[in-house]
Amino acid sequence: MKVKEYDFSNAKRGAVVNPPLGTTLINFRIDDEILDWFQAQVNQAGGGNYQTLMNNALREYIEPRENALEGTLRRVIREELQTVTR
C-alpha cells in the first residue's frame, strides 16, 4: 500500500472558512442552564444555530435601551432650547 505524501510548505494556519465580517470570536463562560435552554430552543425549532439565537436575544435587550437614551437626550435638548429662546 502506497502512502501519499502531502506538501504543507505553502500551507497557512487558521480557519478554513473565514467568519463573516462584523463578528468576533471570543471565549467566555456561560451557565450550563442558559446554554442548554438556547440549544433546546434550536432543537425544538428543528435546527439552526444557538449562537445566532443568543445574538438575537442580546440585540433585543440592547436596542430598547439605546432608543431610550436617544429619547432622553432629545427631550433634554428640547427643554434646554426652550429656556434659551425665552
C-alpha positions in Angstrom: 0.0 0.0 0.0 1.4 3.4 -1.0 1.4 6.2 1.5 0.5 9.6 0.0 2.9 12.4 0.7 1.4 15.9 1.3 3.3 19.1 0.8 2.4 21.6 3.5 5.2 24.1 2.8 2.8 26.7 1.4 0.0 26.0 3.9 -1.5 28.7 6.1 -2.6 28.2 9.7 -6.1 29.2 10.7 -9.7 28.6 9.9 -10.6 27.0 6.5 -13.6 29.3 6.2 -13.3 32.8 7.4 -16.0 34.1 9.8 -18.5 36.6 8.5 -17.5 40.3 8.6 -18.7 42.1 11.7 -18.2 39.1 14.0 -15.5 38.4 16.6 -14.5 35.1 18.0 -14.4 35.2 21.8 -14.3 32.7 24.6 -16.4 33.2 27.7 -18.2 31.2 30.3 -21.9 30.8 30.4 -24.1 28.9 32.8 -24.9 25.4 31.7 -28.7 26.1 32.2 -28.5 29.1 29.9 -26.7 27.2 27.1 -29.0 24.2 27.5 -32.0 26.5 27.1 -30.8 28.1 23.9 -29.7 24.7 22.4 -33.1 23.3 23.3 -34.9 26.2 21.6 -32.9 25.5 18.4 -33.7 21.8 18.6 -37.4 22.4 19.1 -37.4 24.7 16.1 -36.0 21.8 14.0 -32.4 23.2 13.7 -30.5 26.4 13.4 -27.7 27.9 15.4 -27.9 28.6 19.1 -25.2 31.3 18.8 -27.4 33.2 16.4 -30.3 32.9 18.8 -28.1 34.2 21.6 -27.0 37.1 19.5 -30.6 37.9 18.7 -31.6 37.8 22.3 -28.8 40.2 23.3 -29.7 42.5 20.4 -33.3 42.6 21.6 -32.1 43.5 25.1 -29.8 46.3 23.9 -32.0 48.1 21.3 -34.7 49.4 23.5 -32.1 50.8 25.9 -30.3 52.6 23.1 -33.6 54.1 21.9 -34.5 55.2 25.4 -31.2 57.1 25.7 -31.8 58.8 22.4 -35.3 59.8 23.5 -34.0 61.2 26.8 -31.3 63.2 25.0 -33.8 64.7 22.6 -36.1 65.7 25.5 -33.3 67.3 27.4 -32.1 69.2 24.3 -35.7 70.5 23.6 -36.1 71.6 27.2 -32.8 73.4 27.1 -33.6 75.1 23.8 -36.9 76.3 25.2 -35.1 78.0 28.1 -32.6 79.7 25.8 -35.2 81.0 23.3 -37.4 82.6 26.0 
